[in-house]
Amino acid sequence: MIKVKSRGNESIDQLLRRFKKLCEKEGLTKDIKKHAYYEKPSERRRRRMRKNVKRSFLM
């Protein structure tokens, strides 16, 4: 669970910005986007295969 405490005279915009950075750092936003829609197992397999192929070419 991500908690953000206010630092003295910090505005809500600054608090929100820090919260978003922490969420990004934890990978929370990436996980939410991944689960935003249903992905068929075959599509998931294809995506993983493409990722592995791309990774193997880079090495």
C-alpha positions, 0 to 999 in steps of 0.5 A, a space after each residue: 500500500 502506498 502512503 504519502 504524507 504531507 510535508 509542511 506547507 505542501 500543496 495538494 498538486 505536489 502531493 498528487 504528483 509525488 503519489 503518481 511517481 510512487 505508483 509508477 515506481 511500484 509498477 502499479 500503473 503498469 499493472 492496472 493498464 494490463 488488467 484494464 481489459 481481458 486478454 485471451 491466453 493465445 494473445 498473451 502467448 503471442 505477446 510474450 513470444 514477440 517480447 522474447 524474440 525482440 529480447 533475443 535480437 538485442 543480446 
